[in-house]
Amino acid sequence: MVNGNLERWLHPNIDDEQHQSKNLNLIQRLNIAIDVASALNYLHTFCEKPIVHCDLKPSNVLLDDVMNAHVGDFVLVSFISKLTSSCSQNSTNSSGIRGTIGYVAPDYGMGGEASTSGDVYSYGILLLEIFTGKRPTDEMFNESLDLHQFAKMALPERVMEIIDQSLVSVEVESLNESNNHIIAKNRLEMCLISTIRVGVACSMISTRDRMEIGDAMVEMQVSGIYILELESVIGIIEAYMVKGTSYRSNY
């Protein structure tokens, strides 16, 4: 893909000249999150047999020339029989489930079968990483604190404190130039709180507590509505996007 993978944009290497001076803005991150949720929803719901990706992570999210996100690397994919999915919570008996540390669902580590719920967990972690800028394997995390808990404890009052500072600094600076900056900041915060809530809901330890990917997709689209309202309040679109980028609303 022309713009490489999401990993290179979230965590550029020192020698990566193409991405070192670039940051994903709010709308780009939101669109990427919606694209990935839409892809998973299609794999889980609209294929002849539900498909479980089993290894969703930033390096497997590819970005094209207009920053549309595509889910790639189906090496570990598992197929689920629709005849049994209703009674097995969309799981398959495939053995030797593998994934990537930090993104793989904890139920897999306990001998759980491949499931659409496992992909939802990985999506939740990916979503939190996109907006906090922190890998689930960051050195700040340990047995008593992981990315899920880190985000959950910040809801709702401290969400702005955990958001990727390279994102917040640009957005807030733009807002301060607006006469309606108080209203606009409120819309921005509502968008980010809503987004982090989705990430937390998708990455719950218990499979029963996790959000369905279709619901997550809809909730992320709702988060985008706050951005549309924000653009209306400010009266300018340029403050929230790079040239050629806009929020892709399905409403």
C-alpha positions in Angstrom: 0.0 0.0 0.0 1.2 3.5 -0.8 1.1 4.8 2.8 2.5 1.6 4.4 0.9 0.3 7.5 -0.6 1.9 10.6 2.3 0.8 12.8 4.7 3.1 10.9 2.4 6.1 11.4 1.7 5.5 15.1 5.3 4.6 16.0 7.7 5.9 13.3 11.3 4.7 13.4 14.0 7.3 13.7 15.2 6.4 10.3 11.8 6.4 8.7 11.9 9.8 6.9 8.5 9.4 5.2 6.6 9.2 8.5 8.9 10.9 11.1 7.5 14.4 10.5 3.9 13.3 10.0 1.2 12.7 12.6 -2.3 11.3 12.0 -4.8 13.9 12.8 -8.1 13.3 14.6 -10.2 12.7 11.5 -7.7 10.4 9.9 -7.6 8.2 13.1 -11.4 8.2 13.3 -11.7 7.1 9.7 -9.1 4.4 10.1 -10.9 3.1 13.2 -14.2 3.0 11.3 -12.7 1.3 8.3 -11.2 -1.5 10.4 -14.5 -2.0 12.3 -16.4 -2.1 9.0 -13.9 -4.7 7.6 -14.3 -6.9 10.7 -18.1 -6.5 10.6 -18.1 -7.7 7.0 -15.8 -10.7 7.8 -17.8 -11.7 10.8 -21.3 -11.1 9.4 -21.6 -11.0 5.7 -19.2 -13.8 4.4 -20.6 -17.2 3.6 -18.7 -18.5 6.6 -17.8 -16.0 9.3 -14.0 -15.3 9.1 -11.9 -14.7 12.2 -8.7 -12.7 11.5 -6.9 -13.8 14.6 -4.0 -11.3 14.4 -5.4 -7.8 14.2 -2.7 -5.2 15.0 -1.3 -1.9 13.6 1.2 -3.6 11.2 -1.7 -5.5 9.6 -3.7 -2.4 8.9 -2.6 -1.1 5.5 -3.2 2.5 4.3 -3.8 3.4 0.6 -3.1 6.6 -1.2 -6.0 8.5 0.4 -5.5 6.9 3.8 -8.3 4.4 3.6 -7.5 1.5 5.9 -7.5 -2.1 4.8 -7.1 -5.2 7.0 -4.3 -7.4 5.7 -2.3 -10.6 6.5 -4.8 -13.4 6.8 -2.2 -16.0 7.6 -3.9 -17.0 10.8 -7.5 -16.7 9.6 -10.1 -19.2 10.8 -13.4 -20.0 9.3 -16.5 -20.6 11.4 -19.4 -22.8 10.4 -22.7 -20.9 10.5 -24.4 -24.1 11.5 -22.6 -24.2 14.8 -21.9 -20.5 15.4 -25.3 -19.8 17.0 -24.6 -22.4 19.7 -20.9 -21.8 20.2 -20.8 -18.0 20.3 -19.1 -17.8 16.9 -16.2 -20.0 17.7 -14.2 -22.7 15.9 -12.5 -25.8 17.0 -9.2 -24.8 15.3 -6.2 -25.7 17.5 -2.9 -23.9 17.9 -4.4 -20.4 18.0 -1.7 -17.8 17.6 -1.6 -14.1 17.7 0.6 -11.2 18.8 1.3 -10.5 22.5 -0.7 -7.5 23.7 -3.4 -7.9 21.0 -4.4 -11.5 21.3 -7.5 -12.1 23.4 -6.8 -13.5 27.0 -9.3 -16.3 26.4 -7.0 -17.7 23.7 -4.2 -17.9 26.2 -6.5 -19.9 28.5 -7.2 -22.5 25.7 -10.2 -20.7 24.2 -11.2 -21.3 20.6 -10.9 -18.8 17.8 -13.9 -16.6 17.8 -15.3 -13.3 16.5 -15.1 -12.1 20.1 -11.4 -12.6 20.0 -11.1 -10.2 17.0 -13.3 -7.7 18.9 -10.8 -7.8 21.8 -7.9 -7.1 19.4 -9.9 -4.3 17.8 -10.5 -2.7 21.2 -6.8 -2.7 22.0 -6.0 -1.4 18.5 -8.5 1.4 19.0 -7.0 2.4 22.3 -3.5 2.4 20.8 -4.7 4.6 17.9 -5.9 7.3 20.2 -3.5 7.1 23.2 -0.4 6.4 21.1 0.6 3.7 23.5 1.4 0.1 22.5 -0.2 -2.6 24.7 3.4 -3.7 25.4 4.6 -0.3 26.5 7.1 -0.6 29.4 4.7 1.4 31.6 2.3 -1.6 31.7 2.7 -4.6 33.9 0.6 -7.4 35.5 -1.5 -4.9 37.5 -1.9 -2.3 34.7 -2.6 -2.9 31.1 -3.7 -0.6 28.3 -7.4 -1.5 28.9 -7.2 -0.6 32.6 -5.2 2.5 31.8 -8.0 3.8 29.5 -10.8 2.6 31.7 -9.5 4.4 34.8 -9.4 7.7 32.8 -13.1 7.6 31.9 -14.6 10.1 31.7 -13.0 13.0 33.4 -9.3 12.3 32.6 -9.6 11.1 29.0 -7.8 14.1 27.6 -4.8 13.3 29.8 -4.3 9.9 28.2 -4.9 10.9 24.6 -1.8 11.0 22.3 -0.3 14.4 23.0 0.8 14.8 19.4 -2.9 14.7 18.6 -4.2 16.8 21.4 -1.7 19.7 21.0 -2.6 20.2 17.4 -6.4 20.0 17.9 -6.5 22.2 21.0 -4.2 24.8 19.4 -6.6 25.0 16.5 -9.6 25.3 18.8 -8.0 28.2 20.8 -8.1 30.2 17.6 -11.8 29.8 17.3 -14.3 32.3 18.9 -16.4 29.3 19.9 -13.5 27.4 21.4 -15.3 26.4 24.6 -18.1 24.7 22.7 -15.7 23.2 20.2 -13.5 21.8 23.0 -16.6 20.2 24.5 -17.4 18.5 21.2 -13.8 17.3 20.9 -13.8 15.8 24.4 -17.2 14.1 23.8 -15.8 12.5 20.6 -12.7 11.2 22.4 -14.6 10.0 25.5 -17.0 8.1 23.2 -14.1 6.6 21.3 -12.3 5.4 24.4 -15.5 3.9 25.8 -15.7 1.8 22.7 -12.1 0.7 23.0 -12.7 -0.3 26.6 -16.0 -2.1 25.9 -14.4 -4.1 23.1 -11.4 -5.2 25.2 -13.2 -6.5 28.2 -11.6 -9.6 29.7 -14.9 -11.6 29.6 -16.1 -12.5 26.2 -19.7 -12.0 27.4 -19.0 -8.4 28.3 -17.4 -7.4 25.0 -19.3 -5.2 22.5 -20.3 -6.7 19.2 -18.2 -5.4 16.3 -21.3 -4.1 14.5 -22.3 -2.0 17.5 -18.7 -0.8 17.8 -18.8 0.3 14.2 -22.0 2.3 14.7 -20.6 3.9 17.9 -17.5 5.0 16.1 -19.7 6.6 13.4 -21.5 8.4 16.2 -18.2 9.7 17.5 -17.7 11.2 14.0 -21.0 13.1 14.4 -19.3 15.1 17.2 -16.7 16.1 14.7 -19.2 17.2 12.1 -20.9 19.3 14.9 -17.5 20.6 15.9 -16.7 21.7 12.3 -20.1 23.5 12.2 -19.3 25.3 15.5 -15.9 26.4 14.3 -17.0 27.3 10.8 -13.8 26.0 9.3 -12.8 22.5 8.2 -9.1 23.1 7.7 -8.4 23.2 11.4 -9.3 19.5 11.7 -7.8 17.9 8.7 -4.9 17.9 6.3 -5.6 18.8 2.7 -7.7 16.2 1.0 -8.9 14.5 4.2 -12.5 14.6 5.6 -14.6 12.7 7.9 -16.4 10.0 5.9 -19.9 10.0 7.5 -22.4 7.3 6.6 -25.3 9.3 7.9 
